[in-house]
Amino acid sequence: MTLQVNITANGRMSLPADVRKRLGLISGGAVFLEETDDGVVLRTAAQAVARAQALAKQYTGGQPDAGVEGFLAQRREDSGE
């Protein structure tokens, strides 16, 4: 879906009510803006978290111990602690 959203003189833009409702955005809610080579992408907080989790899974191979705690546990094991 492509929508035209106008930007005011002071740099504000309004998302249509039906879009805000579908995305679960409430007054004062945040969206994340990502500038890409193709343009601008707006994401809700939930979408941004899901994207970050997918990237983390991609780089860790889905290993459950690939987080900080797993890394520290492996370091302790390697050092004989």
C-alpha atoms as a printed R data frame, in Angstrom:
   type eleno elety resid chain resno      x       y      z
1  ATOM     1    CA   MET     A     1  0.000   0.000  0.000
2  ATOM     2    CA   THR     A     2  1.306   3.416 -0.900
3  ATOM     3    CA   LEU     A     3 -0.096   6.565  0.694
4  ATOM     4    CA   GLN     A     4  0.731  10.195  0.236
5  ATOM     5    CA   VAL     A     5  1.430  11.934  3.524
6  ATOM     6    CA   ASN     A     6  2.046  15.667  3.504
7  ATOM     7    CA   ILE     A     7  4.695  17.328  5.639
8  ATOM     8    CA   THR     A     8  3.868  20.643  7.263
9  ATOM     9    CA   ALA     A     9  6.108  23.698  7.275
10 ATOM    10    CA   ASN     A    10  7.420  22.727 10.725
11 ATOM    11    CA   GLY     A    11  8.300  19.186  9.567
12 ATOM    12    CA   ARG     A    12  5.342  17.274 10.985
13 ATOM    13    CA   MET     A    13  3.386  14.644  9.157
14 ATOM    14    CA   SER     A    14  0.178  12.843 10.044
15 ATOM    15    CA   LEU     A    15 -0.482   9.171  9.523
16 ATOM    16    CA   PRO     A    16 -4.083   8.462  8.521
17 ATOM    17    CA   ALA     A    17 -6.283   7.180 11.342
18 ATOM    18    CA   ASP     A    18 -6.986   3.832  9.672
19 ATOM    19    CA   VAL     A    19 -3.234   3.175  9.319
20 ATOM    20    CA   ARG     A    20 -2.588   4.101 12.963
21 ATOM    21    CA   LYS     A    21 -5.426   1.826 14.050
22 ATOM    22    CA   ARG     A    22 -4.188  -1.143 11.988
23 ATOM    23    CA   LEU     A    23 -0.669  -0.739 13.362
24 ATOM    24    CA   GLY     A    24 -1.817  -0.271 16.954
25 ATOM    25    CA   LEU     A    25 -0.294   3.188 17.208
26 ATOM    26    CA   ILE     A    26 -1.760   5.345 19.932
27 ATOM    27    CA   SER     A    27 -1.366   9.028 20.651
28 ATOM    28    CA   GLY     A    28  2.198   9.650 21.735
29 ATOM    29    CA   GLY     A    29  3.339   6.301 20.320
30 ATOM    30    CA   ALA     A    30  6.695   5.995 18.625
31 ATOM    31    CA   VAL     A    31  7.681   4.847 15.173
32 ATOM    32    CA   PHE     A    32 11.206   4.213 13.976
33 ATOM    33    CA   LEU     A    33 12.407   5.804 10.758
34 ATOM    34    CA   GLU     A    34 15.080   4.041  8.735
35 ATOM    35    CA   GLU     A    35 16.692   5.732  5.775
36 ATOM    36    CA   THR     A    36 17.608   3.189  3.100
37 ATOM    37    CA   ASP     A    37 19.013   3.395 -0.420
38 ATOM    38    CA   ASP     A    38 15.446   2.917 -1.666
39 ATOM    39    CA   GLY     A    39 13.874   5.595  0.509
40 ATOM    40    CA   VAL     A    40 12.421   5.805  4.006
41 ATOM    41    CA   VAL     A    41 10.891   2.972  6.048
42 ATOM    42    CA   LEU     A    42  8.701   3.582  9.095
43 ATOM    43    CA   ARG     A    43  8.347   0.754 11.624
44 ATOM    44    CA   THR     A    44  6.376   0.379 14.819
45 ATOM    45    CA   ALA     A    45  8.297  -0.569 17.950
46 ATOM    46    CA   ALA     A    46  7.035  -4.160 17.651
47 ATOM    47    CA   GLN     A    47  8.158  -4.323 14.015
48 ATOM    48    CA   ALA     A    48 11.583  -2.894 14.908
49 ATOM    49    CA   VAL     A    49 12.037  -5.462 17.705
50 ATOM    50    CA   ALA     A    50 10.958  -8.325 15.418
51 ATOM    51    CA   ARG     A    51 13.438  -7.138 12.789
52 ATOM    52    CA   ALA     A    52 16.248  -6.935 15.357
53 ATOM    53    CA   GLN     A    53 15.429 -10.426 16.614
54 ATOM    54    CA   ALA     A    54 15.449 -11.797 13.066
55 ATOM    55    CA   LEU     A    55 18.843 -10.190 12.420
56 ATOM    56    CA   ALA     A    56 20.220 -11.571 15.691
57 ATOM    57    CA   LYS     A    57 18.958 -15.035 14.782
58 ATOM    58    CA   GLN     A    58 20.562 -14.721 11.349
59 ATOM    59    CA   TYR     A    59 23.954 -13.829 12.817
60 ATOM    60    CA   THR     A    60 23.853 -16.342 15.670
61 ATOM    61    CA   GLY     A    61 22.502 -19.215 13.628
62 ATOM    62    CA   GLY     A    62 19.571 -19.475 16.025
63 ATOM    63    CA   GLN     A    63 21.845 -20.793 18.787
64 ATOM    64    CA   PRO     A    64 20.083 -20.214 22.139
65 ATOM    65    CA   ASP     A    65 23.412 -19.696 23.951
66 ATOM    66    CA   ALA     A    66 24.670 -17.101 21.463
67 ATOM    67    CA   GLY     A    67 23.663 -14.196 23.718
68 ATOM    68    CA   VAL     A    68 25.794 -12.394 26.261
69 ATOM    69    CA   GLU     A    69 25.156 -14.963 28.997
70 ATOM    70    CA   GLY     A    70 26.126 -17.815 26.689
71 ATOM    71    CA   PHE     A    71 29.237 -15.955 25.605
72 ATOM    72    CA   LEU     A    72 30.286 -15.301 29.218
73 ATOM    73    CA   ALA     A    73 29.569 -18.907 30.219
74 ATOM    74    CA   GLN     A    74 31.731 -20.140 27.336
75 ATOM    75    CA   ARG     A    75 34.529 -17.758 28.351
76 ATOM    76    CA   ARG     A    76 34.377 -19.033 31.953
77 ATOM    77    CA   GLU     A    77 34.470 -22.613 30.719
78 ATOM    78    CA   ASP     A    78 37.392 -21.916 28.377
79 ATOM    79    CA   SER     A    79 39.369 -20.216 31.155
80 ATOM    80    CA   GLY     A    80 38.705 -23.014 33.652
81 ATOM    81    CA   GLU     A    81 36.657 -20.924 36.073
